[in-house]
Amino acid sequence: MAKFYREIKVIEESGLFDRLWYLAEYPDVKETGMDPVRHYLWVGAALLRNPGPKFDTNAYLQANPGVRDARINPLLHYLMGGAGNGITGAVQAARIDTRVREENAPPPEAPPAFCVAIPEEAIVGKAKQLAFPPLPEGRTPDVSILIPCLDEIRYTLECLFSIRNALRSGAVTYEVMMFDNGSTDATPDLLPRIPNLVYLREEENIGFGPANNKAAGAARGEHVMFLNNDAQIAPGALEALLAAIRSDEGIGVVGPKVLGFDGRLQEAGSRLNADGVPAFIGFGQDHRVPRFNYQREVEYVSGAALLMERERFLALGGFDPIYAPAYYEDTDLCFRLRAEGLKIHYVPEAVVVHHLSVTSGKGKQDRSRSALLARNRQKFLQRWRGQLRALEINSISAMLL
């Protein structure tokens, strides 16, 4: 929390963030109810928005690709390392090629060795090669892996191959269920042909939560693992998650260490600020450092990859449909479990690699995404504002960010 407030103070005192300009330039920000500085810090910069007329976010990132690749806020990076000449961010960006100075940011790495990459021209052929093992007669699988998708067949196939590769040993019995949210690419042609893959489909996109709820209702596993179709799992990940949740009846949900495809940490569990804005613990940092490598309780884990008992999920009513089509349903699920006295655990021995919103678009789609986030954040705050305030008070001294 202290780091977050320091970042806000740095931006506010820089003279480069113009609140009135930002609100006038991006009128949707006012509708979110977020403080403009926080909006730029957590949302706006990712959408290539400018903090004011004196700093060009896109130009700075173009001139400093390391900042973009490390997912560091460009204005913060400029203020921490590039503002010494007293010129504007746009001019500075055109003249310098700074290295990333963010504390603990590792150098770019290659994707982890287990990752699968399928060329576009090989999609059909690779789909024909994929098959999952049949379940033993009369046996309940240890886990049902539930994967909603909407187009992006290449990412989906890479995800499915990673599952098959990770679970070759047979130590975990499993079924894989794809829920197609109305794909119009090759998805409905290729996936139903994969042996022992359960394929469910809606003709229109019903959203992340409702799709997973339907899949969970049809699943047969003792546990359900919710997995994004733009994610890939490492060998041993399922085994580690199952071992963790079975070790303590007080654990309601477990989540893995999530990496980006550049090898950097994307999430070591997650937390929320008092205003409901999420923060991925350790985002962009070196996943190998000790503080990200022990199992611990966290506030929530993201729906990109989480595992829990199927019966518990169904008894809870699944993901709340008030958040459909997307955003905050995973956070709300974890908070409902916490309200019942259950714990949410981060399990670093389990590793998942995730593209992070690969299906998000630009322009109109970005504005739609921003509006959905704002709407669902307000719904979440109406339900959990008191709990967020209590968490903020209790966690300041233990911040891991």
C-alpha positions in Angstrom: 0.0 0.0 0.0 2.8 2.4 0.8 4.3 1.9 -2.6 1.0 2.6 -4.3 0.5 5.9 -2.4 4.1 6.9 -3.2 3.4 6.4 -6.9 0.3 8.5 -6.7 2.2 11.3 -4.9 5.0 11.2 -7.5 2.5 11.6 -10.3 0.5 14.3 -8.6 3.5 16.4 -7.8 5.1 16.0 -11.2 3.1 18.7 -12.9 2.5 16.4 -15.9 -0.8 15.0 -14.7 -3.7 17.4 -15.5 -6.9 16.1 -13.8 -9.3 18.5 -15.6 -7.7 17.8 -19.0 -7.8 14.0 -18.4 -11.5 14.1 -17.4 -12.3 16.2 -20.4 -10.3 14.1 -22.8 -11.6 10.8 -21.5 -15.2 11.4 -20.3 -15.7 7.7 -19.5 -13.4 8.1 -16.5 -15.9 10.2 -14.6 -18.5 7.4 -15.1 -16.2 4.9 -13.4 -16.1 7.0 -10.2 -12.3 6.4 -10.0 -9.8 9.1 -9.0 -8.3 10.2 -12.3 -4.7 9.6 -11.1 -5.5 6.1 -10.0 -7.4 5.5 -13.3 -4.3 6.5 -15.3 -2.0 4.5 -13.1 -4.1 1.2 -13.3 -6.1 1.6 -16.5 -5.4 4.6 -18.6 -1.7 4.0 -19.4 -2.5 0.5 -20.6 -5.0 2.0 -23.0 -2.2 4.4 -24.3 -4.0 7.4 -22.8 -2.1 10.6 -22.0 -2.0 12.0 -18.4 -2.0 15.6 -19.8 -1.0 17.6 -22.8 2.7 17.6 -21.9 3.3 13.8 -22.0 2.7 11.5 -24.9 2.3 8.0 -23.5 2.5 6.2 -26.8 5.6 8.1 -28.0 7.4 7.4 -24.8 6.7 3.6 -25.1 7.7 3.6 -28.7 11.1 5.2 -27.8 11.5 2.9 -24.8 10.3 -0.6 -25.7 11.8 -2.0 -22.5 9.3 -0.1 -20.5 6.4 -1.4 -22.6 7.7 -5.0 -22.4 8.1 -4.8 -18.6 4.6 -3.3 -18.3 5.9 -0.4 -16.2 3.7 2.7 -16.1 5.4 5.0 -18.6 4.9 8.3 -16.7 6.3 6.8 -13.5 9.3 5.4 -15.5 9.9 8.9 -17.0 9.7 10.6 -13.6 12.0 8.1 -12.0 14.7 8.1 -14.6 14.2 10.3 -17.6 13.1 13.7 -16.5 16.5 15.2 -15.7 16.7 17.4 -18.8 13.6 19.4 -18.0 11.9 18.6 -21.2 8.5 17.1 -21.9 7.9 13.4 -22.0 7.2 13.4 -25.8 10.5 15.2 -26.6 12.5 13.1 -24.1 10.9 9.9 -25.6 12.2 10.8 -29.0 15.8 11.4 -27.8 16.6 8.7 -25.3 16.6 4.9 -25.1 16.6 4.3 -21.4 17.0 0.9 -19.8 14.3 -0.2 -17.3 15.2 1.0 -13.8 12.2 -0.5 -12.0 13.4 -2.3 -8.8 13.6 -6.1 -9.2 12.5 -6.0 -12.9 14.4 -8.9 -14.5 15.8 -8.8 -18.0 13.4 -10.1 -20.8 13.4 -13.9 -20.9 12.2 -16.5 -23.4 8.9 -18.2 -22.8 9.2 -21.1 -20.3 10.4 -24.3 -21.9 7.1 -26.2 -21.6 5.1 -23.6 -23.6 3.5 -24.7 -26.8 3.6 -22.6 -30.0 1.5 -23.5 -33.0 1.9 -21.6 -36.3 -1.3 -20.4 -38.0 -0.7 -22.6 -41.0 -0.4 -25.7 -38.8 -3.7 -25.3 -36.8 -5.8 -27.8 -38.7 -3.1 -30.5 -38.7 -2.3 -30.1 -35.1 -5.9 -30.3 -34.1 -6.1 -33.7 -35.8 -3.2 -34.9 -33.7 -4.7 -34.0 -30.3 -6.5 -36.5 -28.1 -7.2 -36.9 -24.4 -7.2 -40.2 -22.5 -10.6 -41.8 -21.8 -11.7 -41.8 -18.1 -11.6 -45.2 -16.3 -15.0 -46.8 -16.3 -17.1 -45.6 -13.3 -14.3 -43.4 -11.8 -14.8 -39.8 -10.8 -12.0 -37.7 -12.2 -9.8 -35.8 -9.8 -10.5 -32.6 -11.7 -12.6 -31.2 -14.5 -10.7 -28.5 -16.4 -13.2 -25.9 -17.6 -12.1 -23.6 -20.4 -14.5 -21.0 -21.9 -13.5 -19.6 -25.3 -14.6 -17.1 -27.9 -12.6 -17.6 -31.2 -8.8 -17.5 -30.9 -8.5 -21.2 -32.0 -4.7 -21.1 -32.0 -4.5 -20.1 -28.4 -7.1 -22.6 -27.5 -5.2 -25.4 -29.1 -1.9 -24.4 -27.5 -3.7 -24.4 -24.1 -5.1 -27.9 -24.8 -1.7 -29.3 -25.9 -0.2 -27.9 -22.7 -2.8 -29.8 -20.7 -2.1 -33.1 -22.5 1.6 -32.6 -22.2 1.5 -31.7 -18.5 -0.7 -34.7 -17.5 1.0 -37.5 -19.4 2.1 -39.3 -16.3 -1.5 -40.4 -15.4 -1.0 -39.3 -11.7 -4.1 -37.1 -12.1 -7.4 -38.3 -13.7 -9.1 -35.5 -15.5 -11.6 -34.4 -18.1 -11.3 -31.3 -20.3 -14.4 -29.3 -21.1 -14.5 -26.5 -23.6 -17.4 -24.0 -23.4 -17.6 -22.2 -26.8 -19.2 -18.8 -26.3 -20.3 -18.4 -29.9 -17.0 -18.6 -31.8 -17.2 -17.9 -35.5 -13.6 -19.0 -36.4 -12.5 -22.7 -36.8 -13.3 -23.5 -33.2 -16.7 -25.2 -33.7 -15.3 -27.2 -36.6 -12.2 -28.5 -34.9 -12.9 -28.9 -31.2 -15.8 -31.4 -31.4 -13.5 -33.8 -33.3 -10.9 -34.1 -30.5 -11.3 -37.5 -28.9 -12.5 -37.4 -25.2 -12.8 -33.6 -25.2 -16.2 -32.5 -23.9 -17.4 -29.6 -26.1 -20.3 -27.4 -25.1 -21.5 -24.4 -27.1 -23.8 -21.4 -27.0 -24.6 -19.6 -30.2 -24.1 -16.2 -28.5 -21.6 -15.0 -25.9 -23.2 -15.5 -22.5 -20.1 -14.3 -20.6 -17.3 -15.8 -18.5 -19.3 -16.5 -15.3 -22.4 -18.1 -16.9 -20.3 -20.2 -19.3 -18.2 -21.6 -16.4 -21.3 -22.2 -14.3 -22.9 -24.3 -17.1 -19.7 -26.2 -17.6 -19.4 -26.9 -13.8 -23.0 -28.1 -13.7 -22.1 -30.7 -16.4 -18.7 -31.6 -15.0 -17.9 -34.9 -13.3 -14.7 -34.1 -11.4 -14.2 -33.9 -7.7 -12.6 -30.5 -8.3 -13.0 -27.9 -11.0 -10.2 -25.9 -12.5 -11.2 -22.7 -14.3 -8.6 -22.0 -17.0 -8.5 -19.2 -19.6 -8.0 -20.4 -23.2 -5.0 -18.1 -23.6 -3.2 -19.9 -20.7 -0.9 -22.9 -20.6 -0.1 -25.1 -17.6 3.2 -26.5 -16.6 3.9 -30.2 -15.8 3.2 -30.7 -12.1 0.8 -27.7 -11.8 -2.4 -29.8 -11.3 -0.7 -32.1 -8.9 0.5 -29.2 -6.8 -2.9 -27.5 -6.7 -4.7 -30.7 -5.7 -2.2 -31.5 -3.0 -2.6 -28.0 -1.6 -6.3 -27.9 -1.4 -6.5 -31.5 0.0 -4.0 -30.6 2.7 -6.4 -28.3 4.6 -10.2 -28.4 4.7 -10.1 -24.7 5.5 -8.8 -23.8 2.0 -11.6 -22.8 -0.4 -9.6 -21.9 -3.5 -6.1 -22.4 -4.7 -4.3 -20.5 -7.5 -1.0 -21.0 -9.2 2.0 -18.8 -9.9 1.0 -17.0 -13.2 3.8 -16.0 -15.5 3.7 -13.9 -18.7 5.1 -15.4 -21.9 8.2 -13.3 -21.4 9.0 -15.3 -18.2 8.2 -12.4 -15.9 5.8 -12.8 -13.0 2.2 -11.8 -13.8 0.5 -12.8 -10.5 1.6 -14.3 -7.2 -1.9 -14.1 -5.8 -3.8 -10.8 -6.0 -5.2 -8.1 -3.7 -7.5 -5.2 -3.9 -7.1 -1.6 -2.9 -9.8 0.1 -0.8 -11.4 1.5 -4.0 -11.8 -2.0 -5.5 -8.9 -1.6 -8.0 -7.1 -4.9 -8.3 -3.3 -5.4 -7.9 -1.5 -8.5 -9.1 1.1 -9.2 -6.4 4.6 -9.1 -8.0 3.5 -8.1 -11.4 6.4 -7.7 -13.8 9.0 -8.9 -11.3 11.4 -11.8 -11.1 9.3 -14.9 -10.2 12.4 -16.6 -8.8 12.9 -14.4 -5.8 12.1 -16.0 -2.4 9.1 -13.9 -1.5 7.1 -15.2 -4.4 8.0 -18.9 -3.7 6.2 -20.0 -0.6 2.5 -21.0 -0.3 0.5 -18.4 1.6 -3.0 -17.0 2.0 -4.0 -14.1 -0.3 -7.1 -12.0 -0.8 -8.0 -13.6 -4.1 -6.7 -15.4 -7.2 -7.7 -14.5 -10.7 -10.1 -16.6 -12.7 -7.4 -17.1 -15.4 -6.5 -20.2 -13.3 -8.1 -21.3 -10.1 -9.1 -24.6 -8.6 -11.7 -25.6 -6.0 -14.0 -28.4 -5.0 -16.8 -28.8 -7.5 -19.6 -29.4 -4.9 -18.5 -26.3 -3.0 -18.6 -24.2 -6.1 -22.1 -25.4 -6.9 -23.3 -25.0 -3.3 -22.1 -21.4 -3.5 -24.1 -20.7 -6.6 -21.1 -20.5 -8.9 -20.0 -17.2 -10.3 -22.5 -14.5 -9.6 -24.3 -13.6 -12.9 -24.6 -10.0 -11.8 -21.1 -9.5 -13.2 -21.8 -11.0 -16.6 -20.4 -10.8 -19.2 -17.0 -10.4 -17.4 -14.8 -8.9 -14.7 -14.9 -9.2 -10.9 -16.8 -12.5 -10.8 -13.6 -14.3 -9.7 -12.9 -11.7 -7.1 -16.4 -11.9 -5.7 -16.2 -15.7 -5.6 -13.1 -15.6 -3.4 -14.7 -12.9 -1.1 -17.8 -15.1 -0.7 -15.6 -18.0 0.3 -13.7 -15.8 2.7 -17.0 -14.6 4.2 -17.7 -18.3 5.0 -14.4 -18.6 6.9 -12.4 -20.3 4.1 -9.0 -19.3 2.9 -7.6 -18.5 -0.5 -4.1 -19.9 -1.1 -1.4 -19.1 -3.6 0.6 -22.2 -4.6 3.9 -21.3 -6.3 4.8 -24.9 -7.1 2.0 -24.8 -9.7 2.9 -22.7 -12.7 0.6 -21.3 -15.4 1.6 -19.0 -18.3 -1.0 -16.5 -19.4 -1.2 -14.1 -22.3 -3.3 -11.6 -20.2 -6.4 -10.4 -22.1 -5.2 -11.5 -25.5 -8.7 -11.1 -26.8 -9.0 -7.4 -25.7 -9.1 -5.1 -28.7 -8.5 -1.4 -29.3 -10.6 1.6 -29.6 -14.3 0.8 -29.1 -13.5 -2.6 -27.5 -11.2 -0.9 -25.0 -13.9 1.6 -24.1 -16.4 -1.2 -23.7 -13.9 -3.0 -21.5 -13.3 0.1 -19.4 -17.1 0.6 -18.9 -17.6 -3.0 -17.9 -14.7 -2.8 -15.4 -16.2 0.4 -13.9 -19.7 -1.0 -13.7 -18.7 -4.2 -12.0 -16.3 -2.5 -9.7 -19.2 -0.5 -8.4 -21.3 -3.7 -7.9 -18.4 -5.3 -6.1 -17.9 -2.2 -3.9 -21.6 -2.1 -2.9 -21.2 -5.7 -1.6 -17.7 -5.7 -0.1 -16.7 -2.1 0.7 -16.6 -2.8 4.5 -14.4 -5.9 4.0 -12.0 -4.0 1.8 -11.5 -1.2 4.4 -10.8 -3.9 7.0 -8.3 -5.6 4.8 -6.5 -2.3 4.0 -6.1 -1.6 7.7 -4.9 -5.1 8.5 -2.5 -5.5 5.6 -0.4 -2.3 5.4 2.5 -3.7 7.4 2.5 -7.0 5.4 2.4 -5.6 1.8 4.1 -7.8 -0.7 4.0 -5.5 -3.7 
